[in-house]
Each structure stands twice: as C-alpha cells, then as structure tokens.
C-alpha cells in the first residue's frame, strides 16, 4: 500500500475554458494522463465541444466531469446562449467545493467562472490556483483594433472586462499562478503580480511511438523526392500565415519544385479562403497544399515527411508570450526547423541547435529554408539534436513532475511537509 506521507495525493477541481473531451496536450496529457496516472484525483467543469442540448456527467482521466450543453452556431444570439450555459455550469462550483472533497480549485483561462472560484474558495477555505495559458484580454483587444473580430465592439468590451478581472481580481486573489512562458511571467509581473507567485510551465510533448523515435526515412503523405516545408497549426488571420506564402514565392526562385504544406484550419469562416486568394494573387497556388484539419496522428505524418518545418510567430506582445507547441513537436520528431526570433523559439533553437532562428522577414526565412533543402545531411543532424533536447527537457513526464511538486506545495501536501508532520 502506498504511504500517503511519502507519496501524497492531490484532490483537485479544475474549471477550464477547454471543451470536453479535452484535446490540448497541456490538459489531455499533462493532467489527464501524467498527473492522473500518479494517483491524483482531478475532477473537471467543462463545456461540450459537440453540440448538445442538455448537460451531463462523464468520467475522464480517472475523474468526474460536469459537462455543460453547447451549440456550434455562429450567430450572436447563439454565442450568447452558449456562454450563458457555460456560466450556469461554472456556478456549480459553489456546491462542489463545500465540504472536504477537494484540496484546491484551479481555474484555467476563465474569467466569470474564475470570479465564482475566488468567492467559493474564500467561502470554504480552499486554495485557489489560476492557470493562464494565453494573454486573452490583450488578444481580444488586438482583434478588435486590427479589424479581425466578428463583433469588434463586443471584443473590445470583452478585452477590457477580462483584463480588469484578470489583473485586478483573479491573479491578486490567487494563491499561485501558472503561466505559459518566462516571457508571460515577466509580462504578468509587470501588471503588479509578485514574481514569487508565478511559475512558467511551457508546452511539451507526449513521448508516444511517433514522438520518441527518429523520423522514418520513407514518406507516407508527401511524394518521395519532392522538396517541401511544412507548417502545423492554426490558419487564423491573426497568425499572419500569408507570410509563408510570400516566403514560398522567394523559395521557388531558387528551388522551383518546392511545395508548402499547411496542416490545420482557420479559426473563423473565411480564414482559409483568404489564404487561398493570397496564394492565387502571388502566383503560388500550385505550390501550396491545404490539408485541412486532421487527426493528430495524420497531421504528424506530414511533419514526419517534411524536409523542413517552419514556425513563424508574428512579432506582437500577444504572441511573444506564447509557448509554441508546434516547435517542440517538430523537434521531438527529429525535424530541422526555421523560426523567427520569438523569445521561446530563440531559447529553444539556441539551446538545442535544431535549426535556424532568423528575423521575421520573408527573405531571411526563405534563405534559411533553401539552405536546409540543399543540405539534407545538415538538416538531419539539426533534427537529431532537436529530438534529443525535446525528449530530455520537454516531455510531459518531466513537466508533470515540476507541476506536481508545486501543486503539492500549494496544497500543503509536499513530501517535506508531510514527513515533518508524521
């Protein structure tokens, strides 16, 4: 029998903006597999990804999930109804936190629900932890300012309201705050939150069969012998993926048979159509392949087949604090990468030697891609260095150990404290 004084267990309730069932690896793998697999009891309050008229209770990751109803319509009224259903589901936190069922409540990227959690945690004497994976208030304001929001006024009001709740209420009230990167940690500290209360948890990778082994030499998705580079991720307008189309136009001057594979989908109706129109305008349509949204394993097969993988991050304060998943996935699969001088990307590339980190300029990106396409042995050597680094430092087993130690400390259940009280 496991001695709880040596291996203490958490009892955690998580309120998250992720939908059910969770697909982001920082939830599905870090919490649903790694932490749950170590015996911690984690229950969830989530909203359904699929359209459903009534809420329900499900079991996932060894815990229980209270799932809110949802709809996938795009009208303003439908969106408001969806948000209202989520808020009603979040309010069940008051009944769930009553008693000694949980040690702590964690809120991930929720604002009104986060306010419920602050009140419930104070009412019932529970520890309150906030997990900020992205600077959402700044993101909403930027979309409204740049004309990319479907309802600019609502996005502006949403950004202002969420910013007030986040930086003036939720984070000051939190016993601890997890953020996505060291850059985000500094950005949040600049809002008046003590650095000592902030822990950076970067995105990582799951070491399954496709991730833990070197990339195969034969292709399954891309024709053999075809020079190519691959982008894996969202095609939303705010990501400025048209940058890669202009980069492709420059690569084609040197290696005319090159193709660019865009693996993913847009976030709003019209995102992909915009890129297709841009490809036509630039005269590169025949050299671009849009795969659409794929299952994870299918998407990673394109990464396996790639000669080079690219990770452009438009240089804005909003994206500078992100921890890119795609770059770590590229590295874990043994791929040479070309990325721009984003804080996290620069750190990873310099530490691992997995590729080139260049300015956010089409000529610089194209030059690095051409160099790697013409030097496959160099690309393979860079890819292998990146794979070793990702396995050693960015696997979710390693990341989970750090999160587990911090969460046990917050809950007063760390091994040292438990041993001292035994």
Buried (B, 14 or more C-beta within 10 A) or exposed (E): EEEEBEEBBBBBBBBBBBBBBBEBBBBBBBBBBBBBEEEBBBBBBBBBBEEBEEBEEBEBBBBBBBBBBBBEEEEEEEBEBBEEBBBEBBBBBBEBBEEEEBBBBBBBBBBBBBBBBBBBBEEBEBBBBBBBBBBBBBBBBBBBEEEBBEEBEBBBBBBBBBBEBBBEBBBBBBBBBBBBBBBBBBBBBEEEBEEEBBBBBBBBBBBEEBBBEEBEEEBEBBEEEEBBBBBBBBBBBBBBBBBBBBBBBBBBEBBEEBBBBBBBBBEBEEBBEBBBEBBEEBEBEEBBBBBEEBEBEEBBBBBBBBBBBBBBBBEBEBBBBBBBBBBBBBBBBBBBBBBBBBBBBEBBBEEBEBBBBBEBEBEBBBBBBBBBBEEEEEBBBBBBBBBBBBBEBBBBBBBBEEBBEBBBBBBEBBBEBBEEEE
